[in-house]
Structure formats: C-alpha cells, structure tokens
Amino acid sequence: MRISPPPLDIDDEEGFSPEKDLFGLTGFGLRMANLVCRIDEPMVLALDSAWGSGKTTFIKQWAGHLRTAHRAPVIYFDAFANDFQEDAFVALAGEIIACAEKLTDEDDSPKTKFVDQAKQAARLLLPMLTKIAIKVATLGALSGEDLGAAETAIKDAANDVGGLAEGVIAQRLNNSKADRELLKEFRISLENLALEISQSKNQESGQDFPPLVIIIDELDRCRPTFALNVLERIKHLFSVNKVVFVLVTNLDQLAGVVEHEYGIKGEGRRYLDKFITLQAQLPHEKNALNERRDAYAKRLIEHLDMDSQADNYLNAFKDMATAFELNLRDMERVYSYVSLYLIDPPINFDISPLVVGMCYLRHAHNRLFKLAHTGDLKWSEHLVGNPSGKNEGLQGFKAFAKEGTRCGDLWCITTGNESEIDAENQRLLYQALSPHFNLGTEKLLPWIAEKIDAFALRGEVPDTA
C-alpha cells in the first residue's frame, strides 16, 4: 500500500507513449514541438497552466519527444530545486556547459570559448568587491564544475546581489563600452555553442539543426527573488539565436510575485510580457479536463491494492473529482486519505461514496469534516443550502450526491434527509447497514471520520467552507 501515489517514471528519451500519456496531450505536444524546432530567433515560450494541472508530467514527455523525434538538444532545469542559489546566471551557464560536455568533443573550441566568456561575465555581474573579484578570477580549468565555484562568491555577498532587478542589469550594460563588449562576446559564444551542440546531434541526419531548448520548470514554486532573477538573466544574457527557453509556470501566480516584489499592483502580467515571446496553455476545455481527471483517478485507485470494491471506489473518485473540479494535486491528497481509511479492510457493503466524500472534506473543508466527526453535519444546513438563499451550501455537492443515486441516498440517510429517499430504498439501506452500524446510520459518518482522522497529512488546504 502507498499513502502517496508513486511519481510517473519518464525516461529522458521516452517521449509520449500511450501507457503514460494519461491526459491525451500527445497531439498538443507534437504541435508545440514542431513550432519550437523551426525557430531560429531568440524565443521564450511560456507554458501556462494552473497549479496541479500536470505540467511537469507533460513537459518531461515533451522533452523526450524533442530528443528522439527531432534530435534537439534539451536541458531540463528545475528552478525550485535550484533556488537555494543566489543568482541564476551561474546555474544556467553551468547547465549549458554540462550539456556541451556530453555532446561535443573534449577540446571543442566553441565550448572552451563559452566557458571563458561565462567566467568573465560572472565576474562582471557580481558586486565589485575585491574579495569576490579574486574568487571569480581563480576559477581554474574549463568545466561546468569550475564555473560553479562562482556561486560561493555570490553567496558571500548575498546582501549585495539578492535578486538583481532588471534596472540594475540594464544600468550595468550601459556603464561602459568594455562591459557591453564583454556581454556581447558572451552572447556570441553562447550562440556559437548552441549551434555546435545541435550540429553534434544531427551531423548524420541531414536535417535542419533545431535550436538548443532550455526548459525552466517549477518557476512558480521557487523563491520569488530567484524566479525574477531567472527571467532577467534570460532576457539580458541568454537571449540569442538558436536558443529557445520554455517556461513552465502559472503566469497568474508569477505575476503576483512580480507585483509583490516590485510594488506594481495590477501590472504583473504587463511586466512579464517584456520577457515572454509566446504563450501556450495546456488544453483546458471542460470535457478534456474531465477526461484528464478520469484517467488520473484510474491510475490512483490502481495503487489502493483492492479487489472486490476497486470499481466502486474508482467510480466514486471520478464523480468526486469532476463534481468538485479538483486539480491533480488535490486528487492526490484525497487519495492519500482514502488509503489511510483503507488501512483496515473495508466492510462488505459498499460505502465508497461516503468514504471518498469524507476524504475530500478532510482535505479541503475541514470545518465540515469536523461537523461530520461529531455527527452534526446536516444535508440542508451545510451541504446543499436552503431555498432562502442564506446558505448556498457546498459548491459541487449537488453534482456529487445527485438525487436518486446511490451516492445521494447514502449522504441523505447519514445527514438527516431520509425523507428524500424512496421508502423501499430506505428499507434496503437500513437493512444492509444495520449489521455494521447497529447504533444507527447517524453514527456512520463519525465512524468514517474517526478512521480518516487517525492520521493527518502535512500542509492541508485551509477550510474554505
């Protein structure tokens, strides 16, 4: 049994496969790949989608497709995993050098030139303190690891560097002719190296050379100053022909970071437009989203290690995810609570709609869950609202516990709304449940809550009821 679902294992060159393309995004991915591989000019493409929508899974499959079908050199950079660093320049330059070391000859001239120019650019971008200048000047041999030594210099002067704002960088670019020439030489060396890397992958293919594609993932999760530093470094230092950046992020959230850090309320998206050439979104039509939820629900329930009631839990989970319009991360959290409930074998009568619904309440609406725990959760008062309009109820609950369905009947009979159930259905439900809950159906939700609430997951969503 797993409390959390295992990550989908995607090899670097696997691409889109029917078994792992759970969300049916192959067609969209192929079009995006065709676009990127035809680009010669500098470009930043933002793949914009909500938190928990499957962006990382998609982009890893897309990267594999680029490597195999288009023979494109691809760098995957996890911004969240690298935001302990003070400046994105060293991290990005190091990734490019590491890629070049894998794909070019040891004594390759463009690579050697780029490393040399990167070290000089790093020295220029750091605060002009003697201590730091000495450290950067003594970086040693030409390798990505040696360039990483500049990070120590940056950390020593974190208070001076922080996340250098765009204006500071622009000012440096205009400070002197020598500085401008140095950074120009860096960009030229990057463009030459990008072409060399692409040629090394395609020298026998006879096809056009695709650009070097650098994927920046998790930009909306990393430290705000680092996220902004990544954008500014890309624009001012890495924007050259034959290099395409793909930012995987939630632009609304990133715009909020901009507005908070720079005090420009309502102007965050306009600021981001200065850095982004094109935007793309994962398909988000309602039918496509529901299909995505259904596919992911199936994968999650497969890990519950159930036999007799697996189909019941799958159907309840699908209905819950669709009715409450959950994203994939929320589905994972609900799954974790379902798995905790199933530590003990389930009773031989199907109450999966109650279990799955209670797990959702535990994750997203803790106030309602607590009412259920004490036996005080009521149908009209808390779940569906009342005709007067004073209480709108729980959004999505009517779609989940539809009238006349097994789910609806179970929730009615456990929250004081038995009168809405057909008399014969009432009799059958009481008859089936009585061997397990002889104290009355009003004790059923507290019993489920007790099993779920024995353990708690980290970082719960605050009560929104």
C-alpha positions as CSV (number, residue, x, y, z in Angstrom):
1,M,0.0,0.0,0.0
2,R,1.1,3.5,-0.7
3,I,0.0,6.6,1.2
4,S,1.0,8.8,-1.7
5,P,1.0,7.8,-5.4
6,P,4.3,7.0,-7.0
7,P,5.6,9.5,-9.5
8,L,5.3,8.6,-13.1
9,D,8.7,7.3,-14.2
10,I,9.5,9.1,-17.5
11,D,12.9,8.4,-19.2
12,D,14.8,11.3,-20.7
13,E,14.2,10.0,-24.3
14,E,10.9,8.3,-23.8
15,G,8.6,10.9,-25.3
16,F,4.8,10.4,-25.5
17,S,3.6,6.8,-25.0
18,P,0.0,5.6,-24.9
19,E,0.7,4.0,-21.5
20,K,2.0,7.2,-19.9
21,D,0.1,9.9,-21.8
22,L,-2.6,9.7,-19.2
23,F,-4.1,13.1,-20.2
24,G,-4.2,12.7,-24.0
25,L,-1.8,15.6,-24.7
26,T,0.3,14.0,-27.4
27,G,-1.3,15.9,-30.2
28,F,-0.8,19.2,-28.4
29,G,2.8,18.2,-27.6
30,L,3.6,17.4,-31.2
31,R,2.4,20.8,-32.5
32,M,4.4,22.6,-29.8
33,A,7.5,20.6,-30.7
34,N,7.1,21.4,-34.4
35,L,6.8,25.1,-33.6
36,V,9.9,25.2,-31.3
37,C,12.1,23.2,-33.7
38,R,11.5,25.6,-36.5
39,I,12.5,28.7,-34.6
40,D,15.8,30.4,-35.5
41,E,15.4,33.6,-33.5
42,P,15.6,34.1,-29.7
43,M,12.4,33.0,-28.1
44,V,10.8,32.5,-24.7
45,L,7.7,30.3,-24.7
46,A,5.6,30.3,-21.6
47,L,3.6,27.1,-21.0
48,D,0.9,28.5,-18.7
49,S,-1.4,26.2,-16.7
50,A,-2.8,26.1,-13.2
51,W,-1.1,24.5,-10.2
52,G,-1.6,20.8,-10.2
53,S,-2.7,20.5,-13.8
54,G,0.0,18.0,-14.9
55,K,2.5,20.5,-16.4
56,T,5.7,18.7,-15.2
57,T,4.5,15.3,-16.4
58,F,3.7,16.7,-19.8
59,I,6.9,18.7,-20.2
60,K,9.1,15.7,-19.4
61,Q,7.3,13.7,-22.0
62,W,7.6,16.6,-24.4
63,A,11.4,16.9,-23.8
64,G,11.8,13.2,-24.5
65,H,9.9,13.6,-27.8
66,L,12.2,16.6,-28.8
67,R,15.3,14.5,-28.1
68,T,14.2,11.5,-30.1
69,A,11.9,12.7,-32.9
70,H,13.7,16.0,-33.6
71,R,17.1,15.2,-32.3
72,A,17.0,18.5,-30.4
73,P,19.4,19.2,-27.6
74,V,17.3,19.7,-24.5
75,I,18.2,21.0,-21.0
76,Y,15.7,20.5,-18.2
77,F,16.2,23.0,-15.3
78,D,14.2,22.7,-12.1
79,A,14.0,26.2,-10.8
80,F,12.6,25.1,-7.5
81,A,15.4,22.6,-6.9
82,N,18.0,25.3,-7.7
83,D,16.5,28.3,-5.8
84,F,19.0,27.9,-2.9
85,Q,21.4,29.6,-5.3
86,E,21.7,33.4,-5.2
87,D,22.0,34.0,-8.9
88,A,20.6,32.2,-11.8
89,F,23.4,33.0,-14.2
90,V,25.9,30.5,-12.7
91,A,23.2,27.8,-12.6
92,L,22.1,28.2,-16.2
93,A,25.6,28.6,-17.6
94,G,26.6,25.5,-15.7
95,E,23.7,23.5,-17.2
96,I,24.7,24.6,-20.7
97,I,28.3,23.6,-20.2
98,A,27.3,20.2,-18.8
99,C,25.2,19.7,-21.9
100,A,28.1,20.7,-24.1
101,E,30.5,18.3,-22.3
102,K,28.2,15.4,-23.1
103,L,27.6,16.2,-26.7
104,T,30.8,17.8,-28.0
105,D,34.5,16.9,-28.2
106,E,36.7,17.5,-25.1
107,D,38.7,20.2,-26.9
108,D,35.8,21.7,-28.7
109,S,36.6,25.4,-29.4
110,P,33.0,26.9,-29.0
111,K,32.7,25.2,-25.7
112,T,36.1,26.5,-24.5
113,K,35.2,30.0,-25.6
114,F,31.8,29.9,-23.9
115,V,33.3,28.8,-20.6
116,D,35.9,31.5,-20.7
117,Q,33.3,34.1,-21.6
118,A,30.9,32.8,-18.9
119,K,33.6,33.3,-16.2
120,Q,34.2,36.8,-17.3
121,A,30.5,37.6,-17.4
122,A,30.1,36.2,-13.9
123,R,32.9,38.4,-12.6
124,L,31.1,41.4,-14.2
125,L,27.7,40.6,-12.8
126,L,28.9,40.2,-9.2
127,P,29.3,43.2,-6.8
128,M,32.6,44.9,-7.4
129,L,34.3,43.8,-4.2
130,T,37.9,42.8,-4.1
131,K,37.2,39.6,-2.2
132,I,34.7,38.4,-4.8
133,A,36.7,39.5,-7.8
134,I,39.6,37.4,-6.5
135,K,37.4,34.4,-6.1
136,V,35.8,34.6,-9.5
137,A,39.2,35.2,-11.1
138,T,40.6,32.0,-9.8
139,L,38.0,29.6,-11.1
140,G,40.6,27.3,-12.7
141,A,40.0,24.8,-15.6
142,L,37.3,24.9,-18.2
143,S,34.4,22.8,-16.8
144,G,30.9,23.3,-15.5
145,E,32.1,22.3,-12.0
146,D,34.7,25.0,-12.0
147,L,32.1,27.6,-13.1
148,G,30.0,26.6,-10.2
149,A,32.7,28.0,-7.9
150,A,31.3,31.4,-8.7
151,E,28.3,30.5,-6.6
152,T,30.4,30.7,-3.4
153,A,31.4,34.2,-4.3
154,I,27.8,35.1,-4.9
155,K,26.7,33.7,-1.6
156,D,29.4,35.6,0.3
157,A,27.8,38.8,-1.0
158,A,24.1,37.8,-0.9
159,N,23.1,41.1,0.7
160,D,24.7,42.9,-2.2
161,V,23.4,40.7,-5.0
162,G,20.0,39.5,-3.8
163,G,17.9,39.2,-6.9
164,L,19.3,41.9,-9.1
165,A,16.4,43.8,-10.7
166,E,16.1,44.4,-14.3
167,G,17.0,48.1,-13.9
168,V,20.3,47.2,-12.2
169,I,21.3,44.8,-15.0
170,A,20.3,47.3,-17.7
171,Q,22.4,50.0,-16.0
172,R,25.4,47.8,-15.9
173,L,25.0,47.1,-19.6
174,N,25.2,50.8,-20.3
175,N,28.0,51.6,-17.9
176,S,30.9,51.2,-20.2
177,K,31.9,50.1,-23.7
178,A,34.1,47.4,-22.2
179,D,31.2,45.9,-20.2
180,R,28.9,46.0,-23.2
181,E,31.5,44.3,-25.4
182,L,32.2,41.6,-22.8
183,L,28.5,40.7,-22.5
184,K,28.1,40.8,-26.3
185,E,31.0,38.4,-26.6
186,F,29.3,36.1,-24.1
187,R,26.1,36.1,-26.1
188,I,28.1,35.4,-29.3
189,S,29.9,32.5,-27.7
190,L,26.5,31.1,-26.5
191,E,25.0,31.3,-29.9
192,N,28.0,29.5,-31.4
193,L,28.0,26.8,-28.8
194,A,24.2,26.2,-29.2
195,L,24.8,25.7,-32.9
196,E,27.7,23.4,-32.2
197,I,25.7,21.3,-29.8
198,S,22.8,20.9,-32.3
199,Q,25.2,20.0,-35.1
200,S,26.8,17.3,-33.0
201,K,23.4,15.7,-32.5
202,N,22.4,16.0,-36.2
203,Q,25.6,15.6,-38.2
204,E,24.4,12.4,-39.8
205,S,20.7,13.1,-40.0
206,G,20.8,15.5,-42.9
207,Q,18.0,17.6,-41.4
208,D,17.9,21.2,-40.3
209,F,19.6,21.9,-37.0
210,P,17.0,22.5,-34.2
211,P,17.7,25.1,-31.5
212,L,19.0,24.3,-28.1
213,V,15.9,24.1,-25.9
214,I,16.1,25.0,-22.3
215,I,13.1,24.1,-20.1
216,I,12.7,26.1,-16.9
217,D,10.2,24.1,-14.7
218,E,8.6,25.0,-11.4
219,L,9.2,28.7,-11.8
220,D,6.0,29.5,-9.9
221,R,7.1,27.4,-6.9
222,C,10.6,28.8,-6.3
223,R,11.8,31.7,-4.2
224,P,10.3,34.9,-5.6
225,T,13.6,36.7,-6.0
226,F,15.2,33.8,-7.7
227,A,12.2,33.5,-10.1
228,L,12.6,37.1,-11.1
229,N,16.4,36.7,-11.4
230,V,15.9,33.8,-13.8
231,L,13.7,35.9,-16.1
232,E,16.1,38.8,-16.0
233,R,19.1,36.7,-16.8
234,I,17.4,35.0,-19.7
235,K,16.4,38.4,-21.3
236,H,19.7,40.2,-20.8
237,L,22.3,37.4,-21.2
238,F,20.9,34.2,-22.8
239,S,18.6,35.6,-25.5
240,V,20.4,34.6,-28.7
241,N,19.6,32.8,-31.9
242,K,19.3,29.0,-31.8
243,V,18.3,29.1,-28.1
244,V,14.7,28.7,-27.1
245,F,13.5,28.9,-23.5
246,V,10.3,27.2,-22.4
247,L,9.0,28.5,-19.0
248,V,6.7,26.0,-17.3
249,T,4.6,28.1,-14.9
250,N,1.4,29.6,-13.7
251,L,1.6,33.1,-15.1
252,D,-1.1,34.5,-12.8
253,Q,0.9,33.3,-9.8
254,L,4.2,34.6,-11.3
255,A,2.5,38.0,-12.0
256,G,1.5,38.1,-8.3
257,V,5.2,37.6,-7.4
258,V,6.2,40.5,-9.7
259,E,3.6,42.8,-8.2
260,H,4.6,42.0,-4.6
261,E,8.3,42.3,-5.2
262,Y,8.2,45.5,-7.3
263,G,5.1,47.2,-5.8
264,I,3.3,47.4,-9.2
265,K,-0.2,46.3,-8.3
266,G,-2.2,45.2,-11.4
267,E,0.8,45.4,-13.7
268,G,2.4,42.0,-13.2
269,R,1.2,40.5,-16.5
270,R,2.3,43.5,-18.4
271,Y,5.8,43.3,-16.8
272,L,6.0,39.6,-17.8
273,D,5.2,40.5,-21.4
274,K,8.7,42.0,-21.6
275,F,10.2,38.6,-21.1
276,I,7.8,36.3,-23.0
277,T,7.6,35.9,-26.8
278,L,4.7,33.4,-27.0
279,Q,2.3,31.8,-24.6
280,A,0.7,28.4,-24.7
281,Q,-1.8,26.7,-22.4
282,L,-2.5,23.0,-21.8
283,P,-5.9,22.2,-23.3
284,H,-8.5,23.1,-20.6
285,E,-11.8,22.5,-22.3
286,K,-14.3,21.1,-19.7
287,N,-14.5,17.7,-21.5
288,A,-10.7,17.4,-21.7
289,L,-10.3,18.3,-18.1
290,N,-12.8,15.7,-17.0
291,E,-11.1,13.1,-19.2
292,R,-7.8,14.0,-17.5
293,R,-9.4,13.6,-14.1
294,D,-10.9,10.2,-15.0
295,A,-7.5,9.0,-16.3
296,Y,-5.7,10.1,-13.2
297,A,-8.3,8.7,-10.9
298,K,-7.9,5.3,-12.6
299,R,-4.1,5.4,-12.0
300,L,-4.6,6.4,-8.4
301,I,-7.1,3.8,-7.5
302,E,-4.9,1.1,-9.0
303,H,-2.5,1.7,-6.2
304,L,-5.1,1.1,-3.4
305,D,-4.4,-2.7,-3.7
306,M,-8.2,-3.6,-3.6
307,D,-10.1,-6.4,-5.2
308,S,-13.8,-6.6,-4.6
309,Q,-14.6,-2.9,-4.3
310,A,-12.0,-1.3,-6.6
311,D,-14.5,-0.4,-9.3
312,N,-16.8,1.2,-6.7
313,Y,-14.1,3.4,-5.3
314,L,-12.9,4.3,-8.8
315,N,-16.4,5.5,-9.8
316,A,-16.9,7.4,-6.6
317,F,-13.5,9.0,-7.0
318,K,-14.2,10.1,-10.6
319,D,-17.6,11.6,-9.6
320,M,-16.0,13.4,-6.7
321,A,-13.1,14.9,-8.8
322,T,-15.5,16.0,-11.5
323,A,-18.1,17.5,-9.2
324,F,-15.7,19.5,-7.2
325,E,-13.4,20.3,-10.2
326,L,-10.2,19.1,-8.5
327,N,-6.8,19.6,-9.9
328,L,-4.4,16.6,-10.0
329,R,-2.6,17.6,-6.8
330,D,-5.8,17.8,-4.9
331,M,-6.8,14.4,-6.2
332,E,-3.5,13.0,-4.8
333,R,-4.3,14.4,-1.4
334,V,-7.8,12.9,-1.3
335,Y,-6.3,9.6,-2.5
336,S,-3.9,9.7,0.5
337,Y,-6.8,10.0,2.9
338,V,-8.6,7.1,1.2
339,S,-5.5,5.0,1.5
340,L,-5.4,5.8,5.2
341,Y,-9.0,4.8,5.7
342,L,-8.3,1.5,4.0
343,I,-5.6,0.5,6.4
344,D,-8.4,-1.7,7.8
345,P,-10.3,-4.0,5.4
346,P,-13.5,-2.3,4.2
347,I,-16.8,-3.6,5.3
348,N,-18.6,-5.9,2.8
349,F,-21.2,-3.3,2.0
350,D,-20.2,-0.5,-0.4
351,I,-20.0,2.9,1.3
352,S,-17.3,4.3,-1.1
353,P,-19.3,7.5,-1.9
354,L,-19.3,8.3,1.8
355,V,-15.6,7.5,2.2
356,V,-14.4,9.4,-0.8
357,G,-16.6,12.4,0.0
358,M,-15.4,12.5,3.6
359,C,-11.8,12.3,2.5
360,Y,-12.5,15.3,0.2
361,L,-14.0,17.2,3.2
362,R,-10.9,16.3,5.3
363,H,-8.6,17.8,2.7
364,A,-10.5,20.9,1.5
365,H,-13.3,21.7,4.0
366,N,-12.1,20.8,7.5
367,R,-14.9,22.7,9.3
368,L,-17.5,20.4,7.6
369,F,-15.4,17.4,8.3
370,K,-15.3,18.3,12.0
371,L,-19.1,18.6,12.0
372,A,-19.4,15.1,10.4
373,H,-16.9,13.8,13.0
374,T,-19.3,14.9,15.8
375,G,-22.4,13.8,14.0
376,D,-23.6,17.4,13.4
377,L,-23.3,17.6,9.6
378,K,-26.7,18.3,8.1
379,W,-27.9,18.0,4.5
380,S,-29.7,21.3,4.1
381,E,-27.9,23.4,6.6
382,H,-24.3,22.6,5.5
383,L,-24.2,20.7,2.2
384,V,-26.9,21.7,-0.3
385,G,-28.1,25.0,1.1
386,N,-31.7,26.2,1.6
387,P,-34.2,27.9,-0.7
388,S,-34.0,31.2,1.2
389,G,-30.5,31.6,-0.2
390,K,-29.0,32.5,3.1
391,N,-26.8,29.3,2.9
392,E,-25.5,28.3,-0.5
393,G,-24.1,25.0,0.7
394,L,-21.0,23.3,-0.5
395,Q,-20.3,24.1,-4.1
396,G,-20.3,21.0,-6.3
397,F,-22.0,18.8,-3.7
398,K,-25.3,18.5,-5.6
399,A,-23.4,17.3,-8.6
400,F,-21.6,14.7,-6.5
401,A,-24.6,13.4,-4.4
402,K,-27.2,13.5,-7.2
403,E,-30.8,12.9,-6.2
404,G,-31.9,9.3,-6.8
405,T,-28.3,7.9,-7.0
406,R,-26.7,5.5,-4.5
407,C,-24.3,8.3,-3.5
408,G,-27.2,10.7,-3.0
409,D,-29.2,8.2,-0.9
410,L,-26.2,7.4,1.3
411,W,-25.5,11.0,2.0
412,C,-29.2,11.7,2.7
413,I,-29.6,8.9,5.1
414,T,-26.5,9.9,7.1
415,T,-27.2,13.7,7.3
416,G,-30.8,13.8,8.4
417,N,-32.5,13.9,5.0
418,E,-34.1,10.4,4.9
419,S,-37.4,11.9,3.7
420,E,-36.0,12.5,0.2
421,I,-35.3,8.7,-0.3
422,D,-37.8,6.3,-1.7
423,A,-39.3,4.2,1.1
424,E,-38.1,0.9,-0.4
425,N,-34.6,2.2,-0.8
426,Q,-34.6,3.4,2.8
427,R,-35.6,-0.1,3.9
428,L,-32.9,-1.7,1.9
429,L,-30.2,0.7,3.0
430,Y,-31.1,0.3,6.7
431,Q,-31.2,-3.5,6.3
432,A,-27.8,-3.6,4.7
433,L,-26.1,-1.2,7.1
434,S,-27.7,-2.5,10.4
435,P,-25.3,-5.4,10.8
436,H,-22.3,-3.0,10.7
437,F,-23.9,0.1,12.4
438,N,-26.5,-1.2,14.9
439,L,-26.3,2.1,16.7
440,G,-27.9,3.9,13.8
441,T,-26.9,5.4,10.5
442,E,-26.2,8.8,12.2
443,K,-23.1,7.1,13.6
444,L,-21.7,6.2,10.2
445,L,-20.1,9.5,9.2
446,P,-18.4,9.8,12.7
447,W,-17.1,6.3,12.3
448,I,-15.6,7.0,8.9
449,A,-14.2,10.3,10.2
450,E,-12.5,8.6,13.1
451,K,-10.7,6.2,10.8
452,I,-9.6,9.0,8.4
453,D,-8.6,11.4,11.2
454,A,-6.3,9.0,13.0
455,F,-3.5,10.4,10.8
456,A,-3.1,13.8,9.2
457,L,-1.2,14.8,6.1
458,R,1.2,17.8,6.1
459,G,0.2,21.1,4.6
460,E,-3.5,20.8,4.5
461,V,-5.6,23.2,2.4
462,P,-7.3,25.7,4.8
463,D,-11.1,25.3,5.4
464,T,-12.9,27.2,2.6
465,A,-16.5,26.3,3.6
